[in-house]
Every structure is written in structure tokens, then in C-alpha cells.
Amino acid sequence: MESYTIEPIGRVESPLIDRGQAPRQGDEGAPEAWLVFEERVLEGLRDLREGDEVIVLTWLDRASRDVLSVHPRGDASRPRQGVFSTRSPDRPNPVGLHRVGVVAVEGARMRVRDLEALDGTPIVDVKPVLDRDTER
Amino acid sequence: MESYTIEPIGRVESPLIDRGQAPRQGDEGAPEAWLVFEERVLEGLRDLREGDEVIVLTWLDRASRDVLSVHPRGDASRPRQGVFSTRSPDRPNPVGLHRVGVVAVEGARMRVRDLEALDGTPIVDVKPVLDRDTER
């Protein structure tokens, strides 16, 4: 099957520097972080404002891509689960999904709260949160 | 900045064959569709069941990647908006995000409802819906 190329649009700047530090969920104590975008995508950001809730997609560049099942939360006493039923970073295409609140926008830099991504993580996309994501 | 390669894990089989037909949101009348996975990722699917709500990530392979602003809903009378404040398929890295309900699982094929992706769209990933996606 044909493959496709992701060209990151920016990087995360965060105090989280390794996977041992990263919380399992954004609201379990993830810090604030900066999204530092490339100048070439500035026009795409122009309607984002402080107070917005957005979904940030990242490329989890330190993940293992040859993993199809994991012990939930890394706990070896729990039975393995297929990765598509988990949010493990280890999976064939390690795209991270992060719902965050925008705290500030300064040109091509955006400060967000509750981002569980590691420092240096490439940013793939940013999307608004829609009702269809949350209501069913 | 370094680029990354997505190797699709499967494809969408849908009655939607062009963008003119596709509804803007999954719950505005999107049909049921099949997710047809590659046999190599079958182990990753083993805990998905009928009744699950999942997020399907796709690669919107018919999108334009050089677009940074769009008229909302394609309506030229509305002012342009930066793509990162919209769900337009046209954006630098056209990853689609679809919240769907699983209707049936048959080996490497999974039937889902309310999928707005076009026939043939490559599948990037499948993730469970978590509370943090919906509650804030």
C-alpha cells in the first residue's frame, strides 16, 4: 500500500523530557507547554485565540512502531491488549491526540495547558474541538 | 525539520465516492462503512467489539496540502479562516479524525456507523474514546 509523508508544522517545548515523566492522561498533571510552529504555517493559525479548546495531533517520535499489543499502563500483571484499544504511544503509526486549552498566542508560538507530549515532539496538525467529538 | 512516513494499516470501503457527496459532519447523514485492515495488524484489533466507540484517524489522500486558509463550508461569501480553526480536509498534513460506533467486527474487517470518509481513504490509526476527549 502507498505510504505518505508527514512534514511536521512545528515542535513541542515542554518540561517533560522522557517517557517516565509523562503522565498517562493530559489532566493527570501534565504541565503547560509551548507549541512552536514554523513561520510557513502562520496564516493557518490566525483565528486561534486564548480560551479556545483544540485537538493537537503529534508524531510520537520516540514510540516503537512494531508493537501490536501492550500491557495496559505498562503493568506486566495485566493481560496484553491490542494497541488499537489503548492509547499507548507504541503503535504502527504513532500519531498522538491531545485535547488542550489555549492559554496564549504569540505569533507562531502558542501556550497550551495539559499537554502530555515530550519536549521536542513534532506537531502534525491542530483542529478545533467540535460537538461531534464529544456528544453521541 | 525531519519528515516521517505513514504506512496505512488499511482502507475505508464506503458508498461515498467523491467530496461533493461527503457530509460535513459524521452525524449529518454519513453512511455505514467498512474499515478493511491489513492482516499484519490483526493482533492490534483483537479487543475491539461491536458497540465500542472509537476514533479513526485517516489520511485524506484527496486533500490539498498547500492550503492555509479556507472559506468555511466552502461558502465563498464567508470570510476566510485559518485551516487550524477548521475541519477542512485541505491542510498541510491532512489527517482526518472520525468518531464512529463499531457495528460489527469480522476478522480484519470492521463495520462502523457515521463515517464521513471517502471510499479508498487510507486508515492511519484507531484509538478508544477516553473521558479526557469529551470532558473538560
Contacts between the chains, C-beta under 8 A, distances in Angstrom:
chain1	res1	chain2	res2	distance
A	1	B	7	7.2
A	1	B	8	5.1
A	1	B	11	7.6
A	1	B	38	7.1
A	1	B	122	7.0
A	2	B	8	7.4
A	2	B	122	7.5
A	3	B	5	5.1
A	3	B	6	6.2
A	3	B	7	5.1
A	3	B	8	7.3
A	4	B	5	7.3
A	4	B	6	4.6
A	4	B	8	7.4
A	4	B	59	5.1
A	4	B	61	7.2
A	4	B	122	7.1
A	5	B	3	5.1
A	5	B	4	7.3
A	5	B	5	6.0
A	5	B	6	7.5
A	6	B	3	6.2
A	6	B	4	4.5
A	6	B	5	7.5
A	6	B	6	6.2
A	6	B	93	5.2
A	7	B	1	7.2
A	7	B	3	5.1
A	7	B	92	6.7
A	7	B	93	6.8
A	8	B	1	5.1
A	8	B	2	7.4
A	8	B	3	7.3
A	8	B	4	7.4
A	8	B	93	7.9
A	9	B	92	5.4
A	9	B	93	6.8
A	11	B	1	7.5
A	25	B	130	7.1
A	25	B	132	5.1
A	26	B	132	5.6
A	27	B	132	5.5
A	27	B	136	7.9
A	38	B	1	7.2
A	41	B	68	6.3
A	41	B	84	7.8
A	41	B	92	6.1
A	43	B	68	4.0
A	43	B	69	5.7
A	43	B	82	6.1
A	44	B	68	4.1
A	44	B	69	6.8
A	44	B	82	4.5
A	44	B	83	4.6
A	44	B	84	4.7
A	44	B	91	7.1
A	44	B	92	7.3
A	45	B	82	5.5
A	45	B	84	5.4
A	46	B	69	7.5
A	46	B	82	4.3
A	47	B	81	5.1
A	47	B	82	4.6
A	47	B	84	7.8
A	47	B	85	3.9
A	48	B	82	7.0
A	48	B	84	6.2
A	48	B	85	5.8
A	52	B	85	7.9
A	53	B	136	6.5
A	54	B	84	7.7
A	55	B	97	6.9
A	57	B	93	7.6
A	57	B	95	5.7
A	57	B	97	7.8
A	59	B	4	5.1
A	61	B	4	7.2
A	68	B	41	6.3
A	68	B	43	4.0
A	68	B	44	4.1
A	69	B	43	5.7
A	69	B	44	6.8
A	69	B	46	7.5
A	81	B	47	5.2
A	82	B	43	6.1
A	82	B	44	4.5
A	82	B	45	5.5
A	82	B	46	4.3
A	82	B	47	4.6
A	82	B	48	7.0
A	83	B	44	4.6
A	84	B	41	7.8
A	84	B	44	4.7
A	84	B	45	5.4
A	84	B	47	7.8
A	84	B	48	6.1
A	84	B	54	7.7
A	84	B	125	7.4
A	84	B	126	4.1
A	84	B	127	7.1
A	85	B	47	3.9
A	85	B	48	5.8
A	85	B	52	7.9
A	85	B	128	5.6
A	86	B	127	8.0
A	86	B	128	6.9
A	87	B	127	6.0
A	87	B	128	6.9
A	87	B	130	6.5
A	91	B	44	7.1
A	91	B	125	6.4
A	92	B	7	6.7
A	92	B	9	5.5
A	92	B	41	6.1
A	92	B	44	7.3
A	92	B	125	7.4
A	93	B	6	5.2
A	93	B	7	6.8
A	93	B	8	7.9
A	93	B	9	6.8
A	93	B	57	7.6
A	93	B	124	4.8
A	93	B	125	5.1
A	95	B	57	5.7
A	95	B	95	6.6
A	95	B	124	6.2
A	95	B	125	5.5
A	97	B	55	6.9
A	97	B	57	7.8
A	97	B	97	7.6
A	97	B	127	6.4
A	97	B	133	7.6
A	99	B	132	6.2
A	99	B	133	5.7
A	99	B	136	7.1
A	101	B	136	7.4
A	122	B	1	7.0
A	122	B	2	7.5
A	122	B	4	7.1
A	124	B	93	4.8
A	124	B	95	6.2
A	125	B	84	7.4
A	125	B	91	6.4
A	125	B	92	7.4
A	125	B	93	5.1
A	125	B	95	5.5
A	126	B	84	4.1
A	127	B	84	7.0
A	127	B	86	8.0
A	127	B	87	6.0
A	127	B	97	6.4
A	128	B	85	5.6
A	128	B	86	6.9
A	128	B	87	6.9
A	130	B	25	7.1
A	130	B	87	6.5
A	132	B	25	5.1
A	132	B	26	5.6
A	132	B	27	5.5
A	132	B	99	6.3
A	133	B	97	7.6
A	133	B	99	5.7
A	133	B	133	6.5
A	133	B	134	7.1
A	134	B	133	7.1
A	134	B	134	4.3
A	136	B	27	7.9
A	136	B	53	6.5
A	136	B	99	7.0
A	136	B	101	7.4
